[in-house]
Amino acid sequence: MNTDLRIIRIREVEALTALKRSTIYKKLSTDKTFPRPIPLSDSNSRGAPVGFVLSEVLAWIESRIEKREDR
């Protein structure tokens, strides 16, 4: 499956990044490089379902690894 088209939920993002849900949402407000969520419904209410593009999450992880290698 094409990772550019695969949407994953927050639990998969947690597993891939080793970050907790609260840290992910904090990064969304403070880290412009962190992948942005995609609304999965038309609801704007808090707790409305969102997903993330798998390829964007993987690219963010790779960028973190590259930063480590630059040190």
Backbone atoms as SQL, in Angstrom:
CREATE TABLE atoms (id INTEGER PRIMARY KEY, chain TEXT, resi INTEGER, resn TEXT, atom TEXT, x REAL, y REAL, z REAL);
INSERT INTO atoms VALUES
  (1, 'A', 1, 'MET', 'N', 0.842, -1.187, 0.000),
  (2, 'A', 1, 'MET', 'CA', 0.000, 0.000, 0.000),
  (3, 'A', 1, 'MET', 'C', 0.881, 1.241, 0.000),
  (4, 'A', 2, 'ASN', 'N', 0.460, 2.246, -0.719),
  (5, 'A', 2, 'ASN', 'CA', 1.169, 3.504, -0.826),
  (6, 'A', 2, 'ASN', 'C', 1.059, 4.268, 0.504),
  (7, 'A', 3, 'THR', 'N', 2.199, 4.534, 1.144),
  (8, 'A', 3, 'THR', 'CA', 2.179, 5.221, 2.439),
  (9, 'A', 3, 'THR', 'C', 1.730, 6.673, 2.313),
  (10, 'A', 4, 'ASP', 'N', 1.774, 7.245, 1.094),
  (11, 'A', 4, 'ASP', 'CA', 1.288, 8.612, 0.896),
  (12, 'A', 4, 'ASP', 'C', -0.231, 8.683, 1.018),
  (13, 'A', 5, 'LEU', 'N', -0.895, 7.555, 0.859),
  (14, 'A', 5, 'LEU', 'CA', -2.349, 7.529, 0.889),
  (15, 'A', 5, 'LEU', 'C', -2.910, 6.872, 2.137),
  (16, 'A', 6, 'ARG', 'N', -2.055, 6.329, 2.971),
  (17, 'A', 6, 'ARG', 'CA', -2.537, 5.622, 4.160),
  (18, 'A', 6, 'ARG', 'C', -2.689, 6.577, 5.328),
  (19, 'A', 7, 'ILE', 'N', -3.865, 6.575, 5.911),
  (20, 'A', 7, 'ILE', 'CA', -4.151, 7.398, 7.085),
  (21, 'A', 7, 'ILE', 'C', -4.109, 6.493, 8.312),
  (22, 'A', 8, 'ILE', 'N', -3.382, 6.946, 9.322),
  (23, 'A', 8, 'ILE', 'CA', -3.288, 6.178, 10.565),
  (24, 'A', 8, 'ILE', 'C', -3.894, 7.001, 11.698),
  (25, 'A', 9, 'ARG', 'N', -4.313, 6.309, 12.720),
  (26, 'A', 9, 'ARG', 'CA', -4.933, 6.967, 13.874),
  (27, 'A', 9, 'ARG', 'C', -3.865, 7.292, 14.921),
  (28, 'A', 10, 'ILE', 'N', -4.269, 8.030, 15.920),
  (29, 'A', 10, 'ILE', 'CA', -3.343, 8.541, 16.935),
  (30, 'A', 10, 'ILE', 'C', -2.585, 7.421, 17.650),
  (31, 'A', 11, 'ARG', 'N', -3.224, 6.296, 17.879),
  (32, 'A', 11, 'ARG', 'CA', -2.523, 5.196, 18.573),
  (33, 'A', 11, 'ARG', 'C', -1.339, 4.679, 17.767),
  (34, 'A', 12, 'GLU', 'N', -1.495, 4.633, 16.443),
  (35, 'A', 12, 'GLU', 'CA', -0.368, 4.216, 15.602),
  (36, 'A', 12, 'GLU', 'C', 0.736, 5.273, 15.612),
  (37, 'A', 13, 'VAL', 'N', 0.350, 6.549, 15.641),
  (38, 'A', 13, 'VAL', 'CA', 1.345, 7.625, 15.732),
  (39, 'A', 13, 'VAL', 'C', 2.113, 7.489, 17.041),
  (40, 'A', 14, 'GLU', 'N', 1.401, 7.205, 18.123),
  (41, 'A', 14, 'GLU', 'CA', 2.042, 6.993, 19.417),
  (42, 'A', 14, 'GLU', 'C', 3.056, 5.841, 19.333),
  (43, 'A', 15, 'ALA', 'N', 2.646, 4.746, 18.726),
  (44, 'A', 15, 'ALA', 'CA', 3.526, 3.577, 18.632),
  (45, 'A', 15, 'ALA', 'C', 4.742, 3.856, 17.760),
  (46, 'A', 16, 'LEU', 'N', 4.546, 4.545, 16.659),
  (47, 'A', 16, 'LEU', 'CA', 5.657, 4.820, 15.749),
  (48, 'A', 16, 'LEU', 'C', 6.651, 5.828, 16.312),
  (49, 'A', 17, 'THR', 'N', 6.145, 6.846, 16.995),
  (50, 'A', 17, 'THR', 'CA', 7.016, 7.922, 17.476),
  (51, 'A', 17, 'THR', 'C', 7.506, 7.722, 18.902),
  (52, 'A', 18, 'ALA', 'N', 6.877, 6.805, 19.634),
  (53, 'A', 18, 'ALA', 'CA', 7.172, 6.580, 21.059),
  (54, 'A', 18, 'ALA', 'C', 6.811, 7.807, 21.895),
  (55, 'A', 19, 'LEU', 'N', 5.857, 8.606, 21.404),
  (56, 'A', 19, 'LEU', 'CA', 5.363, 9.761, 22.136),
  (57, 'A', 19, 'LEU', 'C', 3.964, 9.460, 22.654),
  (58, 'A', 20, 'LYS', 'N', 3.625, 10.020, 23.791),
  (59, 'A', 20, 'LYS', 'CA', 2.281, 9.881, 24.333),
  (60, 'A', 20, 'LYS', 'C', 1.347, 10.873, 23.656),
  (61, 'A', 21, 'ARG', 'N', 0.057, 10.603, 23.724),
  (62, 'A', 21, 'ARG', 'CA', -0.966, 11.433, 23.098),
  (63, 'A', 21, 'ARG', 'C', -0.825, 12.910, 23.496),
  (64, 'A', 22, 'SER', 'N', -0.629, 13.184, 24.768),
  (65, 'A', 22, 'SER', 'CA', -0.531, 14.580, 25.211),
  (66, 'A', 22, 'SER', 'C', 0.685, 15.271, 24.592),
  (67, 'A', 23, 'THR', 'N', 1.781, 14.550, 24.450),
  (68, 'A', 23, 'THR', 'CA', 2.984, 15.124, 23.844),
  (69, 'A', 23, 'THR', 'C', 2.760, 15.384, 22.357),
  (70, 'A', 24, 'ILE', 'N', 2.050, 14.494, 21.693),
  (71, 'A', 24, 'ILE', 'CA', 1.740, 14.691, 20.275),
  (72, 'A', 24, 'ILE', 'C', 0.924, 15.960, 20.090),
  (73, 'A', 25, 'TYR', 'N', -0.100, 16.146, 20.910),
  (74, 'A', 25, 'TYR', 'CA', -0.922, 17.347, 20.780),
  (75, 'A', 25, 'TYR', 'C', -0.155, 18.603, 21.172),
  (76, 'A', 26, 'LYS', 'N', 0.779, 18.495, 22.107),
  (77, 'A', 26, 'LYS', 'CA', 1.629, 19.636, 22.443),
  (78, 'A', 26, 'LYS', 'C', 2.523, 19.979, 21.250),
  (79, 'A', 27, 'LYS', 'N', 3.079, 18.958, 20.591),
  (80, 'A', 27, 'LYS', 'CA', 3.923, 19.189, 19.419),
  (81, 'A', 27, 'LYS', 'C', 3.142, 19.857, 18.296),
  (82, 'A', 28, 'LEU', 'N', 1.872, 19.518, 18.167),
  (83, 'A', 28, 'LEU', 'CA', 1.053, 20.133, 17.124),
  (84, 'A', 28, 'LEU', 'C', 0.954, 21.647, 17.302),
  (85, 'A', 29, 'SER', 'N', 1.036, 22.110, 18.536),
  (86, 'A', 29, 'SER', 'CA', 0.945, 23.554, 18.761),
  (87, 'A', 29, 'SER', 'C', 2.308, 24.233, 18.839),
  (88, 'A', 30, 'THR', 'N', 3.376, 23.469, 19.026),
  (89, 'A', 30, 'THR', 'CA', 4.688, 24.095, 19.201),
  (90, 'A', 30, 'THR', 'C', 5.713, 23.746, 18.121),
  (91, 'A', 31, 'ASP', 'N', 5.521, 22.648, 17.410),
  (92, 'A', 31, 'ASP', 'CA', 6.510, 22.164, 16.434),
  (93, 'A', 31, 'ASP', 'C', 5.903, 22.201, 15.034),
  (94, 'A', 32, 'LYS', 'N', 6.303, 23.172, 14.248),
  (95, 'A', 32, 'LYS', 'CA', 5.754, 23.334, 12.887),
  (96, 'A', 32, 'LYS', 'C', 6.142, 22.183, 11.957),
  (97, 'A', 33, 'THR', 'N', 7.138, 21.383, 12.342),
  (98, 'A', 33, 'THR', 'CA', 7.566, 20.274, 11.486),
  (99, 'A', 33, 'THR', 'C', 6.765, 19.000, 11.742),
  (100, 'A', 34, 'PHE', 'N', 6.025, 18.964, 12.851),
  (101, 'A', 34, 'PHE', 'CA', 5.275, 17.746, 13.173),
  (102, 'A', 34, 'PHE', 'C', 4.079, 17.628, 12.233),
  (103, 'A', 35, 'PRO', 'N', 3.813, 16.419, 11.731),
  (104, 'A', 35, 'PRO', 'CA', 2.704, 16.224, 10.775),
  (105, 'A', 35, 'PRO', 'C', 1.364, 16.701, 11.330),
  (106, 'A', 36, 'ARG', 'N', 0.601, 17.328, 10.479),
  (107, 'A', 36, 'ARG', 'CA', -0.702, 17.859, 10.849),
  (108, 'A', 36, 'ARG', 'C', -1.785, 16.793, 10.683),
  (109, 'A', 37, 'PRO', 'N', -2.753, 16.779, 11.600),
  (110, 'A', 37, 'PRO', 'CA', -3.827, 15.794, 11.501),
  (111, 'A', 37, 'PRO', 'C', -4.817, 16.141, 10.389),
  (112, 'A', 38, 'ILE', 'N', -5.495, 15.103, 9.929),
  (113, 'A', 38, 'ILE', 'CA', -6.538, 15.232, 8.919),
  (114, 'A', 38, 'ILE', 'C', -7.872, 14.935, 9.592),
  (115, 'A', 39, 'PRO', 'N', -8.839, 15.830, 9.483),
  (116, 'A', 39, 'PRO', 'CA', -10.153, 15.533, 10.067),
  (117, 'A', 39, 'PRO', 'C', -10.795, 14.351, 9.337),
  (118, 'A', 40, 'LEU', 'N', -11.354, 13.431, 10.104),
  (119, 'A', 40, 'LEU', 'CA', -11.990, 12.257, 9.512),
  (120, 'A', 40, 'LEU', 'C', -13.513, 12.367, 9.519),
  (121, 'A', 41, 'SER', 'N', -14.005, 13.502, 9.987),
  (122, 'A', 41, 'SER', 'CA', -15.443, 13.766, 9.944),
  (123, 'A', 41, 'SER', 'C', -15.639, 15.255, 9.719),
  (124, 'A', 42, 'ASP', 'N', -16.870, 15.655, 9.531),
  (125, 'A', 42, 'ASP', 'CA', -17.169, 17.069, 9.338),
  (126, 'A', 42, 'ASP', 'C', -17.342, 17.817, 10.654),
  (127, 'A', 43, 'SER', 'N', -17.235, 17.124, 11.754),
  (128, 'A', 43, 'SER', 'CA', -17.408, 17.733, 13.066),
  (129, 'A', 43, 'SER', 'C', -16.193, 18.571, 13.446),
  (130, 'A', 44, 'ASN', 'N', -16.450, 19.722, 14.044),
  (131, 'A', 44, 'ASN', 'CA', -15.377, 20.579, 14.547),
  (132, 'A', 44, 'ASN', 'C', -15.256, 20.495, 16.062),
  (133, 'A', 45, 'SER', 'N', -16.043, 19.616, 16.672),
  (134, 'A', 45, 'SER', 'CA', -16.041, 19.526, 18.127),
  (135, 'A', 45, 'SER', 'C', -14.772, 18.853, 18.630),
  (136, 'A', 46, 'ARG', 'N', -14.443, 19.157, 19.872),
  (137, 'A', 46, 'ARG', 'CA', -13.289, 18.535, 20.509),
  (138, 'A', 46, 'ARG', 'C', -13.535, 17.033, 20.582),
  (139, 'A', 47, 'GLY', 'N', -12.536, 16.261, 20.261),
  (140, 'A', 47, 'GLY', 'CA', -12.666, 14.816, 20.287),
  (141, 'A', 47, 'GLY', 'C', -13.137, 14.232, 18.970),
  (142, 'A', 48, 'ALA', 'N', -13.349, 15.084, 17.961),
  (143, 'A', 48, 'ALA', 'CA', -13.729, 14.583, 16.647),
  (144, 'A', 48, 'ALA', 'C', -12.571, 13.756, 16.095),
  (145, 'A', 49, 'PRO', 'N', -12.863, 12.691, 15.371),
  (146, 'A', 49, 'PRO', 'CA', -11.798, 11.800, 14.908),
  (147, 'A', 49, 'PRO', 'C', -10.854, 12.476, 13.909),
  (148, 'A', 50, 'VAL', 'N', -9.575, 12.218, 14.100),
  (149, 'A', 50, 'VAL', 'CA', -8.552, 12.702, 13.176),
  (150, 'A', 50, 'VAL', 'C', -7.611, 11.548, 12.841),
  (151, 'A', 51, 'GLY', 'N', -6.904, 11.708, 11.745),
  (152, 'A', 51, 'GLY', 'CA', -5.894, 10.745, 11.341),
  (153, 'A', 51, 'GLY', 'C', -4.653, 11.503, 10.884),
  (154, 'A', 52, 'PHE', 'N', -3.607, 10.762, 10.628),
  (155, 'A', 52, 'PHE', 'CA', -2.349, 11.331, 10.163),
  (156, 'A', 52, 'PHE', 'C', -1.899, 10.550, 8.939),
  (157, 'A', 53, 'VAL', 'N', -1.229, 11.237, 8.009),
  (158, 'A', 53, 'VAL', 'CA', -0.707, 10.566, 6.820),
  (159, 'A', 53, 'VAL', 'C', 0.554, 9.812, 7.226),
  (160, 'A', 54, 'LEU', 'N', 0.556, 8.515, 6.991),
  (161, 'A', 54, 'LEU', 'CA', 1.670, 7.661, 7.415),
  (162, 'A', 54, 'LEU', 'C', 3.003, 8.159, 6.865),
  (163, 'A', 55, 'SER', 'N', 3.064, 8.527, 5.596),
  (164, 'A', 55, 'SER', 'CA', 4.341, 8.961, 5.009),
  (165, 'A', 55, 'SER', 'C', 4.871, 10.220, 5.690),
  (166, 'A', 56, 'GLU', 'N', 3.978, 11.111, 6.131),
  (167, 'A', 56, 'GLU', 'CA', 4.414, 12.329, 6.819),
  (168, 'A', 56, 'GLU', 'C', 4.979, 12.006, 8.197),
  (169, 'A', 57, 'VAL', 'N', 4.357, 11.068, 8.886),
  (170, 'A', 57, 'VAL', 'CA', 4.857, 10.651, 10.207),
  (171, 'A', 57, 'VAL', 'C', 6.225, 9.995, 10.052),
  (172, 'A', 58, 'LEU', 'N', 6.361, 9.123, 9.064),
  (173, 'A', 58, 'LEU', 'CA', 7.644, 8.452, 8.839),
  (174, 'A', 58, 'LEU', 'C', 8.737, 9.451, 8.454),
  (175, 'A', 59, 'ALA', 'N', 8.383, 10.450, 7.648),
  (176, 'A', 59, 'ALA', 'CA', 9.360, 11.480, 7.271),
  (177, 'A', 59, 'ALA', 'C', 9.800, 12.283, 8.492),
  (178, 'A', 60, 'TRP', 'N', 8.868, 12.578, 9.404),
  (179, 'A', 60, 'TRP', 'CA', 9.217, 13.297, 10.619),
  (180, 'A', 60, 'TRP', 'C', 10.183, 12.469, 11.473),
  (181, 'A', 61, 'ILE', 'N', 9.913, 11.177, 11.580),
  (182, 'A', 61, 'ILE', 'CA', 10.797, 10.288, 12.349),
  (183, 'A', 61, 'ILE', 'C', 12.188, 10.280, 11.721),
  (184, 'A', 62, 'GLU', 'N', 12.257, 10.173, 10.401),
  (185, 'A', 62, 'GLU', 'CA', 13.551, 10.186, 9.713),
  (186, 'A', 62, 'GLU', 'C', 14.293, 11.496, 9.960),
  (187, 'A', 63, 'SER', 'N', 13.568, 12.612, 9.990),
  (188, 'A', 63, 'SER', 'CA', 14.226, 13.898, 10.245),
  (189, 'A', 63, 'SER', 'C', 14.815, 13.947, 11.651),
  (190, 'A', 64, 'ARG', 'N', 14.132, 13.328, 12.613),
  (191, 'A', 64, 'ARG', 'CA', 14.658, 13.264, 13.978),
  (192, 'A', 64, 'ARG', 'C', 15.937, 12.426, 14.017),
  (193, 'A', 65, 'ILE', 'N', 15.953, 11.333, 13.280),
  (194, 'A', 65, 'ILE', 'CA', 17.146, 10.479, 13.222),
  (195, 'A', 65, 'ILE', 'C', 18.303, 11.243, 12.594),
  (196, 'A', 66, 'GLU', 'N', 18.020, 11.999, 11.527),
  (197, 'A', 66, 'GLU', 'CA', 19.064, 12.796, 10.878),
  (198, 'A', 66, 'GLU', 'C', 19.629, 13.856, 11.818),
  (199, 'A', 67, 'LYS', 'N', 18.776, 14.460, 12.628),
  (200, 'A', 67, 'LYS', 'CA', 19.269, 15.446, 13.606),
  (201, 'A', 67, 'LYS', 'C', 20.221, 14.812, 14.594),
  (202, 'A', 68, 'ARG', 'N', 19.937, 13.585, 14.975),
  (203, 'A', 68, 'ARG', 'CA', 20.819, 12.879, 15.906),
  (204, 'A', 68, 'ARG', 'C', 22.176, 12.662, 15.254),
  (205, 'A', 69, 'GLU', 'N', 22.170, 12.322, 13.961),
  (206, 'A', 69, 'GLU', 'CA', 23.413, 12.035, 13.257),
  (207, 'A', 69, 'GLU', 'C', 24.234, 13.283, 13.007),
  (208, 'A', 70, 'ASP', 'N', 23.586, 14.450, 13.018),
  (209, 'A', 70, 'ASP', 'CA', 24.289, 15.717, 12.797),
  (210, 'A', 70, 'ASP', 'C', 25.060, 16.181, 14.024),
  (211, 'A', 71, 'ARG', 'N', 24.749, 15.606, 15.153),
  (212, 'A', 71, 'ARG', 'CA', 25.405, 16.053, 16.395),
  (213, 'A', 71, 'ARG', 'C', 26.832, 15.652, 16.451);
